[in-house]
């Protein structure tokens, strides 16, 4: 066996080991959620709040940065389109999707205000604002939550680590207690899928 073959085998072993390690970390992160009865109850409560908002003619407003921005888009897509049930479309607005508004506000007021200004424009008392932040400290998400106080409506946050500054500012916080951003995001998308399924079930109750 040549040195090249040995090096290739070693590289394959290292990659396989890393893959297994990351999968195990993801499983452990979800197992931690499974063991938290209070968090499971909170997810159920949030689904109820969101379904009641939609039943009253309200909408979901979602925002986040980076990977959390993508999660906001994913969440809205499942609500406006469908998740698992064939049903009517429900309203969800992604604040980080409007590039013109975001860049205008960032240019005139600063990046911290890109979501808050949109909340002031669109938020109604029957709506639910969903902020997603793996650190729990994203300043523009925090400012959007603060803006909701002047417009009414309910605030929900999907967070990571210890929940950061946002945890105690919202009506409902769902915190993934993990220091790794990737593991937090993997849990967030699982929670989003669970919320979508619960919302569809609750909306069928009439």
N, C-alpha and C positions, 0 to 999 in steps of 0.2 A: 504494500500500500504506500502510495506516494505521500509526501508531506502535504501536498495540495489536497489530497483526499482526506487526510486526517484533519486538516484545518476546516474543510467543508463540514465534516461530521461534527466537529466541535461547535461550529457555528449553528448547525441545525439543532444540536442539543441545547445550546444556550437559548435559542429562540423558543423551542418547545417548552423549556422550563419557565421562561418569562410568560408565555401564553397561559400555562397552567396556573402560575402565580396570580396573574391578573384576574382570571376567571374565578379563582378561589376568593380573592379580595372582594370581587363583586357579589359573590354569593354571601359572604360574611356581612357585607353592608346591608343586604336585603334581610338577612336573618336577624340583624339588630332591629330592623323595623318591625319584623314579624313578632318579636318579643315585647314590643312596646304597646301595651293595650291602650294607653292614653292616646298615642298617635293614631292607632287604628280607628278609635272612636272619633278623633278629630277629622280624619279623612271622610268618614261617614257624614259628619256634621257639615263639612264643606260641600260635599255633594248635594246635601239637602238644601243648603243655602243657594247654591248655584241653580238647582232645579226650580226652586221657588221664585228666584229672580226671573228666569226664563218664562215661567208660567204667568208672571205678572206683566209680561211684555218688556222685561229688562234685557240687558245684554252683558256679556263679559268683555272687559277691557283688559288686555294682557300686555306685559312689557318685560324686557330683560336685555341683557347685553351678551354679545358673543354666543356661546353655546346656549345660554338661557334665552337669547333672542330667538334662536332656532326652535327651542322648546315651546316658546310662546306661539310661534307660527304653527308648529305641529298641533298644539292643543286647539287652536282656532280652526284648523283644517278639519279636525275630527268633529267639532261642534257644528260648523257651517255645512260641512258635507255630511258625513255619518261616521259612526264608529263601527258598531256591529248590527244595529237594527235599521231596517228600512223605515224612514220616518221623514217628517218635514224638516226643513233647514232652520237652524236657530242662529241668532246673531252673536258674533264674537269679533271684536275689533283688536287688531294687533298694533299697538302704538309704535313699535320699532319698525313697522313695515312701511310707514309713510316717510320716504326719504326726503321729499320736498319740505314737509313740515319740520322734520327733525333737523335738517341742515339750516333751515331758516331760523328756527329757535336757537340752535347752537351758535349760529353766527351773531344773532342779536342779543341773546340773553345768557349764553353759555351752555355747555353740554349738560350740566346738572338739571337744567330746566326742560329738556327735550320731551319728557313724558308728562311733567306737571302741567305744562301749557295745554297739552292735548286733553288731559283730564278735565281741566277747567272748561274746555270747549265741548266735550262730549259726555261727561259723566252726569248721570241722572240718579235721583235717590233710589230707584229700583235696580240699579246696576251693581255689578260686582267687579272690583279692580283686583287683578291677579298679578302680583309682582314676583318675579323669579330672580333669585340672587344666590349663588353658591356660597358667597362669603357672608351674606346677610348685611352687608355694608355698602352696597352699590348706591352712590349718592343720588343718581337720577331716579332710581326706583324709590328710594326713601322720600324724595321730594314729591313724587307722584302720590305716594300715600298721604303725605301731609296735605297735598292739594285736595284730596278727597274729603277732608274734614269740612271744607267750605262748600262742597257740592252735594254732600250726602252720599249714600251708598255704602256698601260693605267692602272691607278690604281683606284680602287673603294673600299670604306669601308662602312660596316654596323656597326654603332656605337650606343652608348647609352649615357645617361646623357647629358653633354654639348658637347659631341664629343671628348673631351680630346685633347691630342697633335696630334693625327692622323688626326683630322678633316681638318686642313689646309695643310696637307701634300699630300693629294690625289687629283686626278682630279675630282672625284665625291664622295661626302660623303652623306650618308643617315643616319640621326641621329634621334633616338627615344628619345625624351626629357623626360625621366623618370628615377628616381633614383633607382628603384627596378630592380635588375638584372633579376628576373623571368619575370617581365612584359616586359622588353626590349627584352628578348629572344622570348617571345610569339609574339611580333610584328615582330621581325626579320624573324621568320619562315613564317609569313603571307606575308611579303614583298618578301621573296624568292619564294613563290608559285606564287605570282603575276608576278614577273620577269620571271619565267619559262613559264607562260602562254603567256606573251607578246612576249618573245623570239620565242616561237613556232609560234605565229601569224606573226611576222615580217619575220621569215625565209621562210614563205610561199609566201611572196611578191616577191621573186626572186631577 
